[in-house]
Amino acid sequence: MNKRLNILIGTLLLSLMVLILTRGIEAYLNQKNISLKNNISELVSTNQWIKYQISDKMSLDKIETYAKNNLGMVEITNENMKYVKVSMKKIAEGTVVAAENWQSLLKKNVEEIFDGQKFKW
């Protein structure tokens, strides 16, 4: 009878320890879950702020204003539109401006519009 009582008490103590341990683990995991949810919320807010900053830097109005004020560009109309016909022979002879010149100028001006940011071309 003593042996049965010892086994019963041992089993109850072991069950109580397992219950306490699982409650502790559950509380720890709940704290981690809350912490991760807070981190996610903060990251979402930061992501939205970054998207706003990017859209502000790349707004068409800002680009148009920069192009008009700094580059001297104007709205195109039929009066200021000119068509140029270039023969392949002139291109081969080198009388047309090399493509590298206008491309490098374009890269420079685009980077100036975006505050010196570098782009992959």
N, C-alpha and C positions, 0 to 999 in steps of 0.2 A: 504494500500500500504506500509506503514511503517512497518507493521507487517511482510509482505512478504519479504521485504528488510532485516529486522533483521534475519529472518529465513534463508535467502539465505547467508548472511554474516556469520552467526553462522555455517551453514553447510560447507561453504568454509573454515572457520577457523578450524573446527573440522577435515575436510579432510586433511588440511595442517599439522595439528598436528600429525595425524595418519601416513601421508607420512613421516614426519621427524622422528617419532618414529620407523617406520619400517626400514628406511634407517640406523638409529643408531644400531638397532638390527642386521641388515644384516652385517654392518661393524664389529661389535663385533664378530659375528659368523665366519666371514671370518678370523679375527685375530686368533680366537681359532683354526680354521681349519689349518691354516698355522703353528701354534704352535704344534698342534698334529702331523702334517706331519713331522715336524722337529724332534719331539720326536721319531716317528716311525723310521725315517732314522737313528737316533743315536742308537736306540735299535738294529736295523738290523746290523749295523756296529759292535756293541759290541758283538752281538751273533756270528757273523762271527769270531771275534777275539777269543772268548772263544772256539769255535769249533777248531780253529787252535791250541790253547794252549793245548786242550785235545788231539788232534791227535798227537801233538808233544810229549807229555808225554807218549802216548801209542803206539808210532811207534814200529813196529816189529824190526827194526834195533836197537833201543835203548834197547829193552828188550833182544835181542840176545847178544848185547855187554855186558850188565850187567850180563847176565847168564854166559857168557864165562869168563869175567874178575873177577867177584866177587864170583861166585858160583862154578867155575871150571868145568862148563858143557862143553861137546864136542859134535860135530856133530855125530850122530849115523851112524855106518856102520855095515856091517855084522860081522866084526872082533870083535867089542866091544859090540855086542848085545848078551845078555844071557837070556835064558828062564829058569824060575824056576818053578818047579812043586811042589805044596803044597797040601797036602791032607787035607780034612776037619777035619780029626782026629787031626792033628797037630795044626790046628787053634783052635779047641775046647780045646786042652791041654794048649794053651797059648804059644807055642814055636815060634809063628810068632809074629813079632812086632805089637803091638796094633795099630789099625787104628788111634786113637787119636794122637799118637806121630807124625806120618808122616803128618797128616792133620794140626796140629798146626805148624809144621816146614814149610810146604808149605804156610800157611797163613802169617807167619812172613816174609818169603822171597818175596812173592808177594807184601806185603805192603812196603817192602824196595825198591822194583823196582819202585813203584809209590810214592816215597818220603814220606812214612809214612801215606798215605791216608788209611782210614778205609773202608772196603767193607762189605756189607751184605753177609754172607755165608749161 
